[in-house]
Amino acid sequence: METGFRKKILLDHKKLAVRALLAVVFWPSLFFFWCLGPFVFFLLSTTSSEVCPRLETRAEFLAAANDTLPMLVLQDLIYGVPIVCLVLWNRLLPEPARARHVVTCIKLFAVSTVLGALWEYGSSLVCDGYGQPFFSPAWQMTSYLPIANLAVNIPLYVLAFSLGRAFSMREDEPAQGPGETIT
């Protein structure tokens, strides 16, 4: 009977260690990738204003815009790290209410990824440096996608933050009240 108890304690400690490891990956990736990443990747993935005047033909311009695609894929893979952490946490501590919220996070992330990729790729196609309509005016409509992306990202950030907080807190100890010492 005591060996079964020890195995349970050992399993609980392993789960706690995995949860802590996921928290170590989740929180920095959430803050650095989701808060600072969009600015860095936007600068790297779109055709810059210095490149635009040097592009003279539609083929050159399209090639420059297509060169942004690997950066967009890398960006989405890096942005997916907090979502993967949430999925792994949910597998460790299955709870139906949290599972529904994780699925909602995944759906919001997918919509955000599509909107972000369309916006960044579309903004690469809009600038031609000479005011010439190389591409369909429909690509100019992508300038409105950041508003839609923001409308999707705000609930995604709030939900991911609250899920991360819930998953990374220890459930085996009661929360510390005001004025109580840490034991």
N, C-alpha and C positions, 0 to 999 in steps of 0.2 A: 504494500500500500504506500509505503514511503517513497519508493522509486517512482511510482506514478505521480506523486505529488512533486517530486524533484523534476521530473520531465515537464510537468505543467509549468513550474516556475522557470525552468530553462527556456521553454517555448515562449513564455511571456517576456522574458528578457530579450530573446532574439527578435520578437515582434517590436519591442520597444526600441531596440537598436536600429532596426530597419526603418521604423517611423522617424527616428532621429536623423538617420542618414537622408531620408527623403526630405525632411525639413531643411537640412543643410543645403540640399540642391534646390528645393522649391523656392525658398525666400529670396536668395540672391538672384536667381533667374527671373523671378517675378518682378523684382524691383529694377534690376539692371537691363534685362532684355525687354520687358514690356514698357518700362518708363523711359529709358534712355535709348534703347535700340531703334525705335522708329526714326529718330533724328539721324542716327548714324547710317542706317540702311537706306534711308531716303536719299541721303547725300551720295551714297555709293552706287545705288541702283538706277538712278535716273540719268538721262543724258544731260550733262551739265551745260550751263550757259556758255562755257568756254569751248565746248565741243560743237555746239549747234552751228555757229557761223562757218565752221570748216566743212560741214556736210553740204554737198551741192546737189546730189541726186537723191531720188527717192530710194534707190537701192542702198546707198550708203547710210541713209538715215534709218531705214528699216533694219539694216545689219547692226547699227549701233544700239537700236532699241532692243533687238533680239539678244544682244550680248548681255542685257540686264537679267535675262531669264534665270541663269544659274544663281545669281545673287538673290533673286526672289525666292527660289527654292531653298537656298541655304537659310535665308531669313525665316521662312515658315518653319523649317526644321528646328531652328533655335527657339523661335517663339513657342513651339509646341512642348518644350521641356516642362513648364509648369503644369500643362494639361496631362502629360504623361505621369508626372508625380501624383496628381489628383487621382488618376485611374489606378495607379499602384497602391496608393493609400486606401482607396475604396476596396480593392481586392483583399488587402490586409484586414480591414475592419469593415466588413460588409454591413451596410445599414440601408434599408430601402429608401428612406427620405434623402439621405446623402447621395445615393446612387442616382436618383432622379435629377438632383442638382448637378452632379458630375456630367450626366448626359446632356443637360441644358448647356453646361459650359462647353462641351464638345461641339454642340450645334452652333452656339454663338461664335466659337473659335473658327469653325469652318466658314461661316458667313463672313466673318471679319477677314479671314485669309483671302477669300475670293474678292471682296471689295478692295482690300489693300493691294492685291496684285493687279487688279484692273486699273486702279488709280495710278499706281506707280508706272505700270507699263503704258497706260494711256497718256500720262503726263510726259513720258519720253517721246511719244509720237506727236504730241501737240506742238512742241517747239521745233520750228524748222530754221530759225535764225534769219529768215528773209521775209517772213509774213506770207509765204506761199502755201496754199492749201494742198500739201502733198497727200494728205490722208482725209478720210471722210470727216465731216464736221461732228459726227457722232462721238469721235474720240475727244472732242472738246468738252463734251458733257461729263467726262470723267473728272473734271475739276470740281464737280459737286459731290463726288464720292466720299471725300473726307468727312462731310457732314453726316452722311449715312453710316460711315465707319465709326464715327464718334458715338452715334446713337446706339450702335451695337457694342462697342468696346466698354462704355461706362458700366452697363449691367454685367458684362463679362468680368471686368476688373473687380467689381464689388463682390460678385459671386465667388470668383476664384480666391479672393482675399479671405472671405468669410469661411469658405471650405478649408482653405489652408490653415486658418487659425483653429478651426474645429478639429481637423485631423492631427495637427501637430501638438495639441495640448494633451497632457496625460489625463486619462480618464479614471485611473485607479486611485487618485488622490483628490480630495475636495479642493475647490478653488480657495485661494487664500483671501481672507477677508481683510478689510482695512484695519490697520493697527496690529495685525497678527505677525508673529515672527516666522521666518522660514524654518521648517524643521527638516 
